[in-house]
Amino acid sequence: MPGSSNGSTSTKTMGVLTVGGLVVVTAYTVALGSNGWLWFGWVVLGLITLAMVTTRSA
Protein backbone atom coordinates (compact mmCIF):
# COMPACT_ATOMS: atom_id res chain seq x y z
CA MET A 1 0.00 0.00 0.00
CA PRO A 2 1.32 3.45 -0.77
CA GLY A 3 2.19 5.50 2.27
CA SER A 4 2.14 2.67 4.78
CA SER A 5 5.27 1.35 6.39
CA ASN A 6 5.95 -2.24 7.33
CA GLY A 7 5.71 -1.37 11.05
CA SER A 8 2.26 0.12 10.56
CA THR A 9 1.06 -2.95 8.70
CA SER A 10 2.39 -5.35 11.34
CA THR A 11 0.80 -3.30 14.13
CA LYS A 12 -2.56 -3.37 12.35
CA THR A 13 -2.18 -7.12 11.82
CA MET A 14 -1.47 -7.64 15.53
CA GLY A 15 -4.52 -5.55 16.39
CA VAL A 16 -6.71 -7.69 14.14
CA LEU A 17 -5.25 -10.89 15.61
CA THR A 18 -5.84 -9.60 19.15
CA VAL A 19 -9.48 -8.73 18.49
CA GLY A 20 -9.99 -12.01 16.61
CA GLY A 21 -8.39 -13.88 19.48
CA LEU A 22 -10.77 -12.22 21.92
CA VAL A 23 -13.73 -13.34 19.82
CA VAL A 24 -12.42 -16.92 19.64
CA VAL A 25 -11.63 -17.14 23.36
CA THR A 26 -15.02 -15.67 24.27
CA ALA A 27 -16.84 -18.10 21.96
CA TYR A 28 -14.87 -21.02 23.44
CA THR A 29 -15.74 -19.87 26.96
CA VAL A 30 -19.43 -19.60 26.13
CA ALA A 31 -19.55 -22.97 24.35
CA LEU A 32 -17.26 -25.15 26.46
CA GLY A 33 -16.49 -23.25 29.66
CA SER A 34 -13.60 -21.11 30.77
CA ASN A 35 -10.02 -22.10 30.08
CA GLY A 36 -7.48 -20.07 32.03
CA TRP A 37 -4.66 -20.78 29.59
CA LEU A 38 -6.64 -19.35 26.68
CA TRP A 39 -7.35 -16.16 28.60
CA PHE A 40 -3.73 -15.96 29.73
CA GLY A 41 -2.61 -16.31 26.11
CA TRP A 42 -5.01 -13.60 25.01
CA VAL A 43 -3.76 -11.23 27.71
CA VAL A 44 -0.16 -11.85 26.61
CA LEU A 45 -1.14 -11.21 22.97
CA GLY A 46 -2.91 -8.01 24.03
CA LEU A 47 0.14 -6.81 25.97
CA ILE A 48 2.42 -7.50 22.99
CA THR A 49 0.05 -5.56 20.74
CA LEU A 50 -0.06 -2.69 23.23
CA ALA A 51 3.75 -2.65 23.39
CA MET A 52 3.94 -2.53 19.59
CA VAL A 53 1.50 0.40 19.45
CA THR A 54 3.38 2.22 22.20
CA THR A 55 6.82 1.78 20.64
CA ARG A 56 5.52 2.73 17.19
CA SER A 57 4.16 6.06 18.43
CA ALA A 58 7.30 6.86 20.44
Protein Blocks (a to p, Z undefined) as FASTA:
>chain_A
ZZiafklmmmmmmmmmmmmmmmmmmmmmmmnopafklmmmmmmmmmmmmmmmmmmmZZ
